[in-house]
Amino acid sequence: MTGENKILFSEIQKFRQAWIWIIILAIAGVFWYAFITQIFFKIPFGNKSMPDDYLAVFWLVFGIGLPVLFYNIKLITEVRNDGIYIRFFPIHFSFRKIPFDQLKKYEVRTYRPILEYGGWGIRWGFKGKAYNVSGNRGVQLELMNGKRILIGSERPEELFYAIDVSKEKNK
């Protein structure tokens, strides 16, 4: 790559927690069962079954769409010569850039995803905004405007080091 866009750190994280997949597949399984039972076998699903066309829409959304969405979600973090780039695919269509000159301070830290941010994903909490998909470690950024952004990482020390080296080169 050219000098300005050279990638110094790259990490791609996906939702891999078994408990999340158990919940998603259980929800999908209920809709698959309901769809097959009611559409193919003509046995109403539940005491007050919904119309077939509504059930088909719910099956598409929760039986197929939800698992496909979670399978494809990934947090991409890159440190380049000109800043930190974050993309939560497929939510973000392009990278979100945090230029180094906007960084006031940054540190590796352990956090409590549920208590501090309400869970995983793109989250807003009392301590600012978080981008995370698993674990409880990351790099906390504090921007010049006072905003705080946490980037969850499986390799927070490497992320910190890449930011530190790149920021120093850009002074």
ZIDAJO-V982116 format. One record per helix or strand. SS is the DSSP state (2 for helix, 1 for strand). FROM is the first residue (numbers start at 1). TO is the last residue. If there is no record, write none. Layout:
# ZIDAJO-V982116
ss->SS from->FROM to->TO
ss->SS from->FROM to->TO
This chain:
# ZIDAJO-V982116
ss->2 from->3 to->5
ss->1 from->7 to->14
ss->2 from->18 to->40
ss->2 from->52 to->72
ss->1 from->74 to->80
ss->1 from->83 to->89
ss->1 from->96 to->99
ss->2 from->100 to->102
ss->1 from->103 to->110
ss->2 from->113 to->117
ss->1 from->121 to->125
ss->1 from->128 to->132
ss->1 from->137 to->143
ss->1 from->148 to->152
ss->2 from->156 to->169
